[in-house]
Amino acid sequence: KNVQNTLLKNLLDACGSGIAFFVCGYAFAYGGTDGIILPKDFNQPHENTFIGTENFFLIDHENYAFWMYQFAFAATSTTIVAGSLAERSQMIAYFIYSTLLSGFVFP
């Protein structure tokens, strides 16, 4: 039972983080430009606003490799606290926590 619970929480980390980071996390982190046009390769210096206002659901975004790279960090941020929450919280509370952490707190 304990192994199954931990495996399910790890799966929820990946799924919940992926959905939350896709919907709004990436947009909050990289979706604002203050009127400055961002380069396509992200290697040029640029300025971001405090919180993003575009690229929700990755609309008009072409660099999916950069999104996947940043998603790995967002998913990792949820798994760091997973060890301390093992068998101490309900499954739905853990899913809400991981979704909020990767969608709103991490960016």
N, C-alpha and C positions, 0 to 999 in steps of 0.2 A: 504494500500500500504506500509506503513512504517513497519508494523509487518511482512509482507511477505518479504520485503527486508532484515530485520534483521535475519529472520529465514533462508533465503537462504545464507546469509553470514556466519552464524554459520555452516550450512551444508558444505559450501565450505571450511571453516576452517578445519573441520574434514577430508574431502576427500583430499584436497590439501596437508594438513600436512601429512596424512597417506602415500600418494604416494611419496612425496618428502623424507620423513624420511625413507621409505622402500628402495627407489632407492639409495640414497647416504648419507642421514643424519646420519644414524646409522654407516655406514662405516667410515665416516669422524670422528665421535666421538670415536668409539671403534674398528676400524679396523686395527690399527698398533701395532706391538709388538716389534720392534727392535731386532728380532731374539729370543725373549723370548716366550716360549709357554705359552699361557694363560690357566689357569685351567678352567674346564667346569662349575664350580658353581659360579664363580666370587666372592667368599668370600676370596680368597687368595690374598695377595698383588701382584700387577703386574705393569709393566711399559708400557705406551703407547707412541707412537711417537707423533709428533706435529699434524699430520693429518693422518687419516687412509688410508691404501692402499689395504685393503681386506674387505670381507663381504659385497660387493655391492650386492644389491638385496637379501641379507641374504643368499648368497651361502655359503655352508659349515658352517652354523650356526645352532646350535641345541637348544639354550635357548630362545625360543620364548616368554616366560613369561617376561624375562628381557627386550626384545625388546618392548613389549607392555607397560611395566612400563615406559620406557624412552619415548615412543611415547606419553604417556599422558602428560608428561612435554613439549614436543615439540608442541603439539596441544594447550596446555595452553598458551604457549608463544605467539602464534598468536592471541589468543582471548583477551589478555590483551590490545593490541592496538586497537582491534576492536571497542571498545566503543568510542574512539576518532575519528575513521574514519566513524562512522555511518552517512550515508547520505551525506558524503563529498567527496566520490570518486566513480568512475565508477566500475561496477561489475568486469570487466576483470582486471582492475588495482588492485583491492583488491585480486583477486584470484592469480595474479602473486606475489603480496606482501606476501601473506600467504605461498605460495609455497616456495619462496626464503628464507623466514624467518625460516621455519622449516627444510629446506633442507641444507642450507648453513650457516646461521647466528647462529642459536641455537647450533649446534654441536660445 
